[in-house]
Amino acid sequence: MEHSVPELGDIVIAALRDANYQESTITNYQKTITKLTTYIDTHGGVYTPELGNRFAGLTTSPQTGKFSAQRHFDFSRLIHLVNTYLETSTIVLSHRTRGGGGRWPTSHDLADGTDAGLGDI
């Protein structure tokens, strides 16, 4: 089934309002939806998860030419919501981690922050 970005955007915005998100957050989503609409319109006009993922990868700021963490967060969050909706017919607003983390130290010396023979690193 084909979906337009405005249709998907309306579904996302309705879910945000139902969950009592702040209006400033909803406005940020609306701005990202507008950018996504423009992107999809220049690529055939029909949203697909593949096009959405390509859009989410557009993390370089047009103003600075450098990576934008905010752009990465805004774009990837919207695409996650839309793609999840297409897969499950549900908007999932649960908290997502931003990465990092990894494995915790297993050595008591490292976990306690004591010198494990590493000198003054």
N, C-alpha and C positions, 0 to 999 in steps of 0.2 A: 504494500500500500504506500502510495506517495504522500509525503507530507511537505507542506510549505513551512518556511521558517516562521512567518507570522502566526500560523496556527499552533506550531509547537511553542512559540514564545508566549502566546496567550495561556497555554496550559501551564507552563512554568510559572508565569506571573500569578495566575490564580492560586497555585499551590503555595507560593510564597506568602500571598495575602492570607490564605487560610491558616498558615502557620504563624501569622502575626509578625512577619519580618518587618523591620523598620522601612519606612518609605524611602530613605536614602539608599538602602541596600537594593530595594526594588528598582529604583532609578538606575543604579549601576548595572543591574541585569538588563534593563531595557536598552541601555546604551550598547551593551555587548550584543544583544539580540539584533539591534539595528546594524551593527558591523557584520554580524553573521549573515543577515539578510542580503546585504550588499555583496558579500563574498559568494554566497550560494547563487545569487542572481547572475553573477559573472561566470558561473560554472554550470549553467544549465537550468537553474531555478528550482531544482528538486533536492531536498535535503537527503543525504545518505550518511551513515555513520563514517564512511571513509572520508567524505568531504568534510564532515565535522571534525574528524581527527586531524586532517590537514590544516583546517582553520585553527584548531587549538595549538598547533605547532608554530603559528605565526607570532613568535614571542619577541621579535625585534621591534623596538619602538621606531615609528617613522620619523619622530622628531630628533632622536639622538643617534639612531642607527645601532643602538646597543640593546642587549638583553633587558627586558622589562619583567621583573618578578610580578608586578601587579597585573600586567597584561597576561602573563602565563597563568596566574591564579584565576583571573576573571574568565578567560577563554576556556581553560580546561574544566573549570567548575560547571559552566553552562553546558559544554559538550557532554560532560559526564551525566548531567541531569537529563538532557535530551536523549542520549543514547540509552540510558537506563530505562527511560519512559518507553522508547521504541521496543526494547526487549521485554519489558515486564508490564507495560501499561500503567505504571505507577511512578510518581515523582518521589524519589528517595532523597530526603533532605538531611539524612544523618551526617554527623561530623566526619570529615575526611581528613586524614593526616596529610601533611605537606612533604613527607619524605624524611630523609635523615634517619636517625635511629641506628639501625644495624645491630650487630651483636654486641652484647655487654661483655666486659672483661670477665674471664672466669678465674683468674688468679686473685687470691685475697690481697696480695700486694698491690695489684693494679686497681682493684675495686675499692680498696681503702685509700687510694691516692698516696700511698707511701712509696719510698724509693725502692724500686725492685732491681737495683743495680744498674739503673739507666743513667746515672749521673745527673748533670744539670741540664737536661733537655728542655 
